[in-house]
Amino acid sequence: MAHAPEEISEITGIADSVVLNIGTLTVDFVESMKMAAKATNIRKTPVILDFCGVGASKLRNNKASELIEQKRIDIIKGNSSEIAVVAGKRCPY
């Protein structure tokens, strides 16, 4: 529940895992997620990516793909439709 870049190192420093949820997506928020994932990857604690709403817009699809390609994601959470979009099995566009 930490969105501010200024607190990422503190929060990730005490967390046993980090969940990145794209349910309330903004471009700035994704940049904070990337920072959190990087810090968490360094600590070697799990990063969970929740695909909330993937498939609903190009922005969500693109940002979910960016996170997967640029950071180590340990667990992916999503319903069958969201997972299918990211796996390239279904695209609404």
C-alpha positions as a Markdown table, in Angstrom:
| # | Residue | x | y | z |
|---|---|---|---|---|
| 1 | Met | 0.0 | 0.0 | 0.0 |
| 2 | Ala | 3.0 | 2.2 | -0.4 |
| 3 | His | 2.9 | 4.4 | -3.5 |
| 4 | Ala | 5.4 | 7.2 | -2.7 |
| 5 | Pro | 8.9 | 6.7 | -4.1 |
| 6 | Glu | 10.3 | 8.4 | -1.0 |
| 7 | Glu | 9.3 | 5.4 | 1.2 |
| 8 | Ile | 10.0 | 2.5 | -1.1 |
| 9 | Ser | 13.4 | 1.6 | 0.4 |
| 10 | Glu | 11.9 | 1.6 | 4.0 |
| 11 | Ile | 8.8 | -0.5 | 3.1 |
| 12 | Thr | 10.6 | -3.0 | 1.0 |
| 13 | Gly | 13.3 | -3.3 | 3.6 |
| 14 | Ile | 10.8 | -4.6 | 6.2 |
| 15 | Ala | 8.5 | -6.6 | 3.8 |
| 16 | Asp | 8.5 | -10.4 | 3.5 |
| 17 | Ser | 7.2 | -9.9 | 0.0 |
| 18 | Val | 5.9 | -7.1 | -2.2 |
| 19 | Val | 2.6 | -7.1 | -4.2 |
| 20 | Leu | 2.4 | -5.0 | -7.3 |
| 21 | Asn | -1.3 | -4.4 | -8.2 |
| 22 | Ile | -2.2 | -2.6 | -11.4 |
| 23 | Gly | -5.8 | -2.2 | -10.3 |
| 24 | Thr | -5.4 | 1.6 | -9.8 |
| 25 | Leu | -3.0 | 2.3 | -12.5 |
| 26 | Thr | -1.1 | 5.5 | -13.4 |
| 27 | Val | 2.1 | 5.9 | -15.3 |
| 28 | Asp | 3.8 | 7.4 | -12.1 |
| 29 | Phe | 2.5 | 4.5 | -10.0 |
| 30 | Val | 4.1 | 2.0 | -12.4 |
| 31 | Glu | 7.4 | 3.8 | -12.0 |
| 32 | Ser | 7.1 | 3.4 | -8.3 |
| 33 | Met | 6.3 | -0.3 | -8.8 |
| 34 | Lys | 9.4 | -0.7 | -10.8 |
| 35 | Met | 11.5 | 0.9 | -8.1 |
| 36 | Ala | 9.8 | -1.4 | -5.5 |
| 37 | Ala | 10.4 | -4.5 | -7.6 |
| 38 | Lys | 14.1 | -3.6 | -8.1 |
| 39 | Ala | 14.6 | -3.1 | -4.4 |
| 40 | Thr | 12.8 | -6.3 | -3.6 |
| 41 | Asn | 14.8 | -8.2 | -6.3 |
| 42 | Ile | 18.0 | -7.1 | -4.6 |
| 43 | Arg | 16.8 | -8.4 | -1.2 |
| 44 | Lys | 15.7 | -11.6 | -2.9 |
| 45 | Thr | 12.2 | -11.5 | -1.4 |
| 46 | Pro | 9.2 | -12.5 | -3.5 |
| 47 | Val | 7.5 | -10.1 | -5.9 |
| 48 | Ile | 3.9 | -10.8 | -6.7 |
| 49 | Leu | 2.2 | -9.1 | -9.7 |
| 50 | Asp | -1.6 | -8.8 | -9.6 |
| 51 | Phe | -2.9 | -8.5 | -13.2 |
| 52 | Cys | -6.1 | -6.7 | -12.0 |
| 53 | Gly | -7.9 | -5.4 | -15.0 |
| 54 | Val | -5.4 | -6.6 | -17.7 |
| 55 | Gly | -7.2 | -6.9 | -20.9 |
| 56 | Ala | -9.4 | -3.8 | -20.2 |
| 57 | Ser | -7.0 | -1.3 | -21.8 |
| 58 | Lys | -3.8 | -1.0 | -23.8 |
| 59 | Leu | -2.2 | 0.9 | -20.9 |
| 60 | Arg | -2.8 | -2.0 | -18.5 |
| 61 | Asn | -1.6 | -4.5 | -21.0 |
| 62 | Asn | 1.6 | -2.6 | -21.9 |
| 63 | Lys | 2.5 | -1.8 | -18.3 |
| 64 | Ala | 1.9 | -5.4 | -17.1 |
| 65 | Ser | 4.2 | -6.5 | -20.0 |
| 66 | Glu | 6.9 | -3.9 | -19.0 |
| 67 | Leu | 6.9 | -5.2 | -15.4 |
| 68 | Ile | 7.3 | -8.8 | -16.5 |
| 69 | Glu | 10.0 | -8.0 | -18.9 |
| 70 | Gln | 12.0 | -5.6 | -16.7 |
| 71 | Lys | 11.8 | -7.1 | -13.3 |
| 72 | Arg | 11.9 | -10.5 | -11.6 |
| 73 | Ile | 8.4 | -11.5 | -10.8 |
| 74 | Asp | 8.0 | -14.6 | -8.7 |
| 75 | Ile | 4.2 | -15.0 | -8.6 |
| 76 | Ile | 1.5 | -13.8 | -11.0 |
| 77 | Lys | -2.0 | -13.4 | -9.7 |
| 78 | Gly | -5.0 | -13.0 | -12.0 |
| 79 | Asn | -8.2 | -14.5 | -13.3 |
| 80 | Ser | -8.1 | -16.8 | -16.4 |
| 81 | Ser | -9.0 | -13.9 | -18.7 |
| 82 | Glu | -6.2 | -11.7 | -17.4 |
| 83 | Ile | -3.6 | -14.5 | -17.5 |
| 84 | Ala | -4.7 | -15.4 | -21.1 |
| 85 | Val | -4.2 | -11.8 | -22.3 |
| 86 | Val | -0.6 | -11.6 | -20.8 |
| 87 | Ala | 0.2 | -15.1 | -22.2 |
| 88 | Gly | -0.8 | -13.8 | -25.7 |
| 89 | Lys | -3.8 | -16.2 | -26.0 |
| 90 | Arg | -6.4 | -13.5 | -26.0 |
| 91 | Cys | -6.3 | -9.9 | -26.9 |
| 92 | Pro | -9.3 | -7.6 | -26.9 |
| 93 | Tyr | -7.8 | -5.2 | -29.5 |
